[in-house]
């Protein structure tokens, strides 16, 4: 199954492993490697904001309490706790910067160790999991960003742009113009308004940025 692979993983072996395509009937072959790669010992995938690593462990009976995971901005170390010692299973320099405080790991007992790394630079696409490893081709990466990958402010901005484009196609006011109109409606009948006591009439208000037309012949 590949679960009982020889550990620790030797760097020399890692660099020889193909990461651009599956080459072998490995337990890792069915793991997600979208925008990433797969080897006999691990598979990795990425979005614009994070990297997900699934790692084969040497023993299917390993518990979460047996592991020590050290995530640093540019380094990753995985160790197995033994009676009076720590066996290093993996110690590598990452391809790029990550945010340790926003990264996490979980153990899928009998299957793999999963480590989710939050990228230090959103939108920066990794060409490899570890420095010095076989690089994937940039032109094979799907750079499409899904809405859930954007921050709250970015999502609001995208939704506003999409709404405004739809309104423009329909010949309707933009979101900014609608907001302005809401303010004008509230002020329409306030004390001192020249329109006080009359029904709101949108035709009397110029909501666009264009000045009203001047008298003919000017």
Secondary structure, DSSP 8 states (H G I E B T S, - for coil): --TT--SS--HHHHHHS--SS--S--GGGGS--TTSEE-SSEEEEE-SSEEEEEE--S-TT--GGGEEEEE-SSEEEEEEE-SS-EEEEEEEEBSS-EEEEEEEEEEETTTEEEEEEEESSTT---S-SBTTS----GGG------GGGS-HHHHHHHHHHHHHHHHHHHT---HHHHHHHHHHHHHHTSTT-TTTTS---GGGS--SSS-----TT-
